[in-house]
Amino acid sequence: SIPLRTRGYFLTMKRSDRRLPGMFQFMAPFSKQVWMCYIAAIFSVSLLLAINNRFNPYEWGSAAKRGAVEKEKGSNLNLSNSIWSTWGAAVGQGPEFLPRSYAGRVAAGTWWFSTCSY
């Protein structure tokens, strides 16, 4: 049989008149205060992980000083690598370096959980 009339479903939306420059358009859904809090949270968690790496005897830095792991792995969670790992977890790519101690794992796990709910 041949259908008499075929109907399609269409979605009609009005285009927004307000446009941001192309590179910063992704920031439009949230206010500047929200973005600043998000960046401050990334740096706070990174600083916490770097301090934990420096002073915790079960973390990579102290284990490298004792000779339990390679010297190269001792800088896994220094400040720059902590910022990179925290950012990677925030954008859903996963961290590059995982903490070794329980305190670092709790801090990183709390960050991952909060970014999943964000």
C-alpha positions as CSV (number, residue, x, y, z in Angstrom):
1,S,0.0,0.0,0.0
2,I,1.1,3.6,-0.6
3,P,0.7,6.1,2.3
4,L,-1.5,9.0,1.6
5,R,0.5,11.5,3.6
6,T,3.8,11.3,5.4
7,R,4.5,13.6,8.3
8,G,7.9,14.3,9.8
9,Y,8.8,15.7,13.1
10,F,10.5,19.0,13.2
11,L,12.0,21.0,16.0
12,T,11.8,24.8,15.7
13,M,14.0,27.0,17.8
14,K,14.7,30.7,17.9
15,R,18.4,31.6,17.4
16,S,19.9,33.6,20.2
17,D,20.7,37.2,19.3
18,R,23.5,37.3,21.9
19,R,26.8,35.9,20.7
20,L,30.1,35.8,22.3
21,P,33.4,35.7,20.5
22,G,34.0,32.1,19.1
23,M,36.7,31.1,21.4
24,F,34.9,31.9,24.7
25,Q,31.4,30.8,23.7
26,F,31.7,27.7,25.8
27,M,31.8,29.9,28.9
28,A,28.3,31.3,28.2
29,P,26.2,28.8,30.3
30,F,27.8,29.9,33.6
31,S,28.6,33.3,35.1
32,K,32.1,34.5,35.7
33,Q,31.8,33.8,39.4
34,V,31.0,30.1,38.8
35,W,34.0,29.8,36.5
36,M,36.3,31.5,39.0
37,C,35.1,29.2,41.8
38,Y,35.7,26.2,39.5
39,I,39.3,27.3,38.7
40,A,39.9,28.0,42.4
41,A,38.7,24.5,43.3
42,I,41.0,23.0,40.7
43,F,44.0,24.8,42.2
44,S,43.0,24.1,45.7
45,V,42.7,20.3,45.1
46,S,46.0,20.4,43.1
47,L,47.8,22.2,46.0
48,L,46.4,19.6,48.5
49,L,47.6,16.7,46.4
50,A,51.1,18.3,45.9
51,I,51.4,19.0,49.7
52,N,50.3,15.4,50.4
53,N,52.9,14.1,47.9
54,R,55.6,16.2,49.6
55,F,55.0,15.3,53.3
56,N,53.1,12.0,53.4
57,P,55.5,9.1,53.9
58,Y,53.4,6.7,51.9
59,E,53.2,8.9,48.8
60,W,55.3,8.8,45.6
61,G,57.7,11.6,46.7
62,S,58.7,10.0,50.0
63,A,58.9,6.5,48.4
64,A,61.3,7.9,45.8
65,K,63.5,9.4,48.5
66,R,63.6,6.0,50.3
67,G,64.4,4.2,47.1
68,A,61.2,2.2,47.1
69,V,60.3,3.5,43.6
70,E,62.2,5.1,40.8
71,K,63.3,8.8,41.2
72,E,61.3,9.6,38.1
73,K,58.1,8.5,39.8
74,G,58.8,10.8,42.8
75,S,57.7,13.8,40.8
76,N,54.4,12.2,39.7
77,L,52.3,14.5,41.9
78,N,54.3,17.7,42.1
79,L,52.4,20.9,41.7
80,S,52.4,21.0,37.9
81,N,51.5,17.4,37.5
82,S,48.8,17.7,40.2
83,I,47.2,20.6,38.3
84,W,47.3,18.5,35.1
85,S,45.8,15.5,36.8
86,T,43.1,17.5,38.5
87,W,42.2,19.2,35.3
88,G,42.1,15.8,33.5
89,A,39.7,14.5,36.0
90,A,37.6,17.6,35.8
91,V,37.1,17.4,32.0
92,G,36.4,13.6,32.1
93,Q,39.7,12.4,30.6
94,G,40.9,10.8,33.8
95,P,44.0,11.6,35.8
96,E,47.4,10.8,34.5
97,F,49.0,10.2,37.9
98,L,47.1,8.4,40.7
99,P,48.0,9.0,44.4
100,R,49.6,6.2,46.3
101,S,48.5,7.0,49.9
102,Y,45.1,6.7,51.4
103,A,44.9,10.4,52.1
104,G,45.7,11.2,48.5
105,R,43.2,8.7,47.2
106,V,40.5,10.1,49.4
107,A,41.3,13.7,48.2
108,A,41.4,12.6,44.5
109,G,38.3,10.4,44.9
110,T,36.3,13.3,46.5
111,W,37.4,15.5,43.6
112,W,36.3,12.9,41.0
113,F,33.0,12.4,42.7
114,S,32.3,16.2,42.9
115,T,33.2,16.7,39.2
116,C,30.9,13.8,38.2
117,S,28.0,15.5,40.0
118,Y,29.0,18.9,38.5
